[in-house]
Amino acid sequence: MDIGTGTGALALPFAEQGAHVTGVDISKGQIEAAKTLASQKKLNVRFIVAKAEETGLPDKSFDVITSSMSWGYLDQKKMPKEAVRLLRKNGLLLISSLNWVRDADAITQRTGELLKKYGSEREHQRRQETGSMIPEWAKDKFRLKTYHTYYVTIPFTKESWRGRIRASRSVGAILSREKIEEFDRQLQELLEKDQFDVKHRITFYIFELKS
């Protein structure tokens, strides 16, 4: 099960590898888009609109639960309990994140400075995906099986970078619509190149359900 599946960024590749996948997201629009992409790729993926903390799916339904860029938005008391309920014996929980590296170059420096100006960078720092190597919610029911972090370079245009930042938890999740529009205009003025690369850090944790 892929929670916070969005348009199926993890669900579809897993299905391509032969996994039986259920994608869950609270957004009906995102689920519809994921269904369209799955149909285009001729992939058999079940997508449902539901809260990740209250899926309504049967107990012990999955061998693996994945969460990419979504775990930090979920109820940290309810979601672990739901994961325990849904996982089979020795089931795995994968939590991953993709974050651009602050101060890696002029573009990320300017973007970071603008975030600080709007006070949203502090909120971003407060709401990390897991906080520590073994977070509190995992200590009783899960053991950390493996942890990895590495770096990739991703190409952007002015428009795609602005969209990336608008959709982030540092902007879209906490600023008002008026503030988002104001922020976006100022970010546009800061971007000099039409195309550029941005260094990102990929991190993922794999937890195993304790017997």
C-alpha positions as CSV (number, residue, x, y, z in Angstrom):
1,M,0.0,0.0,0.0
2,D,1.3,3.4,-1.0
3,I,-0.1,6.1,1.3
4,G,-0.3,9.7,0.1
5,T,0.2,8.2,-3.3
6,G,-0.7,11.4,-5.2
7,T,-0.4,10.6,-9.0
8,G,1.2,7.3,-8.3
9,A,4.9,8.2,-8.3
10,L,5.7,5.1,-6.3
11,A,2.7,3.0,-6.9
12,L,3.1,2.8,-10.7
13,P,6.8,1.7,-10.7
14,F,6.0,-0.9,-8.0
15,A,3.2,-2.3,-10.2
16,E,5.5,-2.4,-13.2
17,Q,7.8,-4.6,-11.1
18,G,4.9,-7.1,-10.5
19,A,3.7,-6.0,-7.1
20,H,0.0,-5.9,-6.2
21,V,-0.4,-2.3,-5.3
22,T,-3.1,-0.2,-3.5
23,G,-2.6,3.6,-3.7
24,V,-4.4,5.7,-1.0
25,D,-4.8,9.4,-1.1
26,I,-7.2,11.9,0.5
27,S,-7.4,13.9,-2.7
28,K,-10.0,12.7,-5.3
29,G,-8.3,14.7,-8.0
30,Q,-4.9,13.1,-7.4
31,I,-6.5,9.6,-7.4
32,E,-8.2,10.3,-10.7
33,A,-4.9,11.4,-12.2
34,A,-3.2,8.3,-10.9
35,K,-5.9,6.1,-12.4
36,T,-5.5,7.8,-15.8
37,L,-1.7,7.3,-15.7
38,A,-2.1,3.6,-14.7
39,S,-4.6,3.1,-17.5
40,Q,-2.2,4.7,-20.0
41,K,0.6,2.3,-18.8
42,K,-1.9,-0.6,-18.8
43,L,-1.2,-1.3,-15.1
44,N,-3.6,-3.0,-12.7
45,V,-3.4,-0.8,-9.6
46,R,-6.2,-0.3,-7.1
47,F,-6.5,3.4,-6.1
48,I,-8.9,4.5,-3.3
49,V,-9.8,7.9,-1.9
50,A,-9.4,7.7,1.9
51,K,-7.5,9.1,4.9
52,A,-4.3,7.2,5.4
53,E,-5.0,7.0,9.1
54,E,-8.5,5.5,8.5
55,T,-8.3,3.4,5.3
56,G,-11.1,1.0,6.2
57,L,-9.1,-1.8,4.6
58,P,-9.0,-5.3,6.1
59,D,-6.4,-6.2,8.8
60,K,-3.2,-7.8,7.7
61,S,-3.7,-6.8,4.1
62,F,-0.1,-5.8,3.1
63,D,3.5,-6.9,3.1
64,V,4.8,-3.4,2.6
65,I,3.5,0.1,3.3
66,T,5.2,3.1,1.6
67,S,5.0,6.8,2.3
68,S,6.9,9.2,0.1
69,M,6.9,12.9,1.1
70,S,3.7,12.4,3.1
71,W,4.5,10.9,6.5
72,G,5.1,14.2,8.2
73,Y,1.6,15.4,7.3
74,L,-0.1,12.4,9.0
75,D,-1.3,12.0,12.5
76,Q,1.7,10.6,14.3
77,K,-0.4,8.7,16.8
78,K,-3.0,7.3,14.5
79,M,-0.9,6.5,11.5
80,P,1.5,4.1,13.2
81,K,-1.4,2.2,14.7
82,E,-3.1,1.9,11.3
83,A,0.2,0.7,9.8
84,V,0.5,-2.0,12.4
85,R,-3.1,-3.1,11.8
86,L,-2.6,-3.3,8.1
87,L,0.8,-5.0,7.9
88,R,1.3,-8.8,7.9
89,K,3.9,-10.5,10.1
90,N,7.4,-9.0,9.6
91,G,5.8,-6.4,7.3
92,L,7.9,-3.4,6.1
93,L,7.2,0.3,6.4
94,L,9.2,2.5,4.0
95,I,9.3,6.3,4.6
96,S,11.1,8.4,2.0
97,S,11.8,12.1,1.4
98,L,13.2,14.1,-1.4
99,N,14.5,17.5,-0.3
100,W,16.5,20.2,-2.1
101,V,19.8,21.1,-0.5
102,R,19.8,24.5,1.1
103,D,22.7,26.8,0.2
104,A,24.0,24.4,-2.6
105,D,24.1,27.2,-5.1
106,A,22.8,30.8,-5.7
107,I,19.3,29.6,-6.6
108,T,18.8,27.6,-3.4
109,Q,20.4,30.3,-1.3
110,R,18.1,32.9,-2.7
111,T,15.1,30.6,-2.3
112,G,16.1,29.8,1.3
113,E,16.5,33.5,2.1
114,L,13.0,34.2,0.8
115,L,11.5,31.3,2.8
116,K,13.2,32.8,6.0
117,K,11.7,36.2,5.1
118,Y,8.2,34.7,5.2
119,G,8.9,32.7,8.3
120,S,8.1,29.4,6.6
121,E,11.5,27.9,6.8
122,R,11.3,27.6,10.6
123,E,8.1,25.7,10.2
124,H,9.8,23.4,7.7
125,Q,12.6,22.7,10.1
126,R,10.2,21.9,12.9
127,R,8.2,19.4,10.9
128,Q,10.8,16.8,9.8
129,E,9.7,13.4,8.3
130,T,11.1,11.4,11.2
131,G,13.0,13.7,13.5
132,S,15.5,11.1,14.8
133,M,16.9,7.9,13.5
134,I,14.3,5.9,15.5
135,P,11.3,8.2,16.2
136,E,9.2,7.7,19.2
137,W,6.2,6.3,17.3
138,A,8.4,3.4,16.0
139,K,10.1,2.2,19.2
140,D,7.4,-0.1,20.5
141,K,6.1,-1.7,17.3
142,F,8.9,-1.3,14.7
143,R,12.7,-1.9,14.4
144,L,14.8,0.0,12.0
145,K,15.9,-2.4,9.3
146,T,17.9,0.0,7.1
147,Y,18.5,3.6,6.4
148,H,20.0,5.3,3.4
149,T,20.7,8.8,2.1
150,Y,22.2,10.0,-1.2
151,Y,22.2,12.9,-3.5
152,V,20.8,13.5,-7.0
153,T,20.7,16.5,-9.4
154,I,17.3,17.4,-10.8
155,P,16.8,19.8,-13.8
156,F,14.2,22.6,-13.4
157,T,12.9,25.5,-15.4
158,K,11.7,28.7,-13.8
159,E,8.1,27.5,-13.9
160,S,8.8,24.0,-12.6
161,W,10.9,25.3,-9.7
162,R,8.3,27.8,-8.7
163,G,5.7,25.0,-8.8
164,R,8.0,22.8,-6.7
165,I,8.3,25.5,-4.0
166,R,4.7,26.5,-4.1
167,A,3.6,22.9,-3.5
168,S,6.1,22.4,-0.6
169,R,5.1,22.2,3.1
170,S,7.1,25.4,3.6
171,V,4.8,27.4,1.4
172,G,1.6,25.8,0.2
173,A,0.9,24.0,3.4
174,I,1.2,27.0,5.8
175,L,0.9,30.3,3.9
176,S,-2.4,32.0,2.9
177,R,-3.4,32.2,-0.7
178,E,-2.4,35.9,-0.8
179,K,1.0,35.2,0.8
180,I,1.6,32.3,-1.6
181,E,1.0,34.6,-4.6
182,E,3.2,37.3,-3.1
183,F,5.9,34.8,-2.4
184,D,5.7,33.4,-5.9
185,R,6.1,36.8,-7.5
186,Q,9.2,37.5,-5.5
187,L,10.7,34.1,-6.2
188,Q,10.1,34.7,-10.0
189,E,12.1,37.9,-9.7
190,L,15.0,36.1,-8.1
191,L,15.4,33.5,-10.8
192,E,17.8,34.6,-13.5
193,K,18.3,31.5,-15.5
194,D,15.5,29.9,-17.5
195,Q,16.9,26.4,-16.9
196,F,19.1,25.1,-14.0
197,D,19.9,22.0,-11.9
198,V,19.1,21.7,-8.2
199,K,20.9,19.3,-5.8
200,H,18.5,17.1,-3.8
201,R,18.9,14.7,-0.9
202,I,17.0,11.5,-1.0
203,T,16.5,9.8,2.3
204,F,14.6,6.6,3.2
205,Y,14.0,4.5,6.2
206,I,12.8,0.9,6.2
207,F,11.2,-0.2,9.4
208,E,10.2,-3.9,10.1
209,L,7.1,-4.7,12.2
210,K,8.2,-6.5,15.4
211,S,6.8,-10.0,16.0
